[in-house]
Amino acid sequence: MKKVDIMISNGRILTLDEKGTLIEKGSVAIQGDSIVAVGACHDVEKRFEARDTINASKCLVMPGLVNGHTHAAMTCFRGIADDLRLEDWLNNYIFPAEAKNVNKELVYWGTLLACAEMIRSGTTTFCDMYIFEDETARASSKAGVRCLVGEVLFDFPSPNFKSPSEGLEYTEMLIHKWADDPLVNIIVEPHALYTCSEGLLRDAKALADGYNVPCGIHFLETKHERQELTKKFGKNPVQYLHDIGYLDDHLIAFHCVAMDDEDIRLFSEHGCKVIHNPESNMKLASGVAPVPDMLKKGIAVGIGTDGCASNNNLDMFQEMDMAAKIHKAYRLDPTVICLWRRFYRVLLSL
């Protein structure tokens, strides 16, 4: 009989494999940071002996959730400036509040608070864009939560850097510092097309490509943003991304509310990823992203909460629930998104 560190026993195990396998009375054997066996109790427990055993009777055991887009330290700004449109909220309240208040200490402790909130609601991995992201990484590592973090890059100064070049240097430092960490990974994150010059966008993409790391950006969060960017570039914003070399399988685009059929086709052809943030988009009245159309075209779509200031919580179960419901209501079709059905069936039977 092999020795393992932990055995989670007697739980109802939702494997989330392609068949949706549900093990009514199952066990999970864990050695170090790896799951070494999943199966029926009688099978797993006759092959492994654990140092510690967790009795999961009457509990659901499932993989941890992934929050695809956060600003974790913004737990400190929860509920700030409610009931405003995105442009007003961001430019007149959030950016000034960050310039006045954000420092290393706030980011570290704000991220620890976010990690506690995420762990409590089943999230074990998050993708973050914020300021002083070395502190975000440090806090996440201390909490034992996996993360993909990137320093937000602007044309203008942030509380952490005075120029775009300093922001890029800081990002490169993060890539080197956390290169071999088992929990922390780095992403290059220019904030948005409306806050970054073409030079900064190109430099950010070159940095991401040079180190073979992802590149993330807020994109087409509102119809107004689309209109202004189209006027600025003289072309479709997705075509602009294509022209500056952004459309590839390293791109993770956050929001994508105002994408049309041609945008979706281009994203699909180039393997771009999308993170859907339904509650944040609802709170800021940004609209409803065409997620069902993206899924039909084979785009990989994840779900994120966004920051607490534009959502008020980091609960991914609530976010999944809303992702299913909002599209049903918007499309007048109860079958259009079915991602929550399996969870309801399992949870109601506990």
C-alpha positions, 0 to 999 in steps of 0.5 A: 500500500502506497503512502500519501499525504492526504486522503479526501474520503467519502465525498460525492466527487464531480470530476468535470471530465468530458463525460461529466462523471460523478462518483457517488462515494469517492476518494481523492489521494494527494501526495505533495502538490499532486492528485495521485488517484481519484475513484470509488472509496473502496478502490482508492483506499485499498491502494493508498494509506494517508497521513491525514484523512478528510471526511467529506461525507455529505460534501461535494468534491470538485476541481477548484474554480478559476477566476479569469479576470480580477483586480484582487487588491480592489477589495479595498475599494468594494462598493466605491462609486456605485451606479455610474457608467464605466467611463465616469466611474473609471476616470472620475473615481477609480483612477483618482482613488488609486492615485491617492491610496494605492501602495505596496501595503494596500496591494498586499493586504487587499490581495490577501483579503481577496484570496480568503474570499476566493478560497471560501467560495471555491476559487483556487486560481485567478488572473489579475491585472493591477498595480504593484503586482509583485505584492499580489504575487507575494500575497497569493503565494502566501495564501497558497492560491495559484495566480497569473498576474500582470502589472497594468500598463498605461501611457500615463504614470501609475502609483508604481511607475512614472513612464511606460518604459518603467512599467515594461521593465517592472513586468520583465522583472516579474517574469524573471523573479517568478519564473520557477514558482509553482503557483505564480505565473506572469502575464503582460497586461496593457490596460486597454486600447484607449489608455495605451499608445500604439508604441506601448501596445507593440512593446508589450506584445513584443515582451510577451512574445519574447518570453512566451507568456500571455498578453491580456487587455481590456477590450470593447467593454462598451459600445461607446468604447467601440465607437470612439476607437473606430473613430480614432483608428479609422478601422474596426478595433479588432482589425487594429489589433490584427494589424499590430500583431495581437491576434494569436493564441496568447491573447486573453481579451477581457469583457468583449461586450461590443464584438460583432460577427466579424470580430468573433470570426477573427478571434476564432481564426486566430485562437484568441481567448475571451474572459466574460464578466457578466456581473461587472458588465451588468453593474456598469450597464456595459451590455451583454457580451455575445458569448453564445456566438463566441462558443459556437465559433469555438472561442475559448471563453472563461468567466471572471468576476472583475474587481470588487469595485465593479462587482462587489464580490469574488464569488465564482458560483454566483458569477457562473449562475449569472452567466447562465441566466443573463444570456437566457433572458437576453436571447429569450432562450432557456437553452442558450447557455447550459454551463450551470445545469450540471452543478444545479443537478448535483448540488440539489441532490446532496 
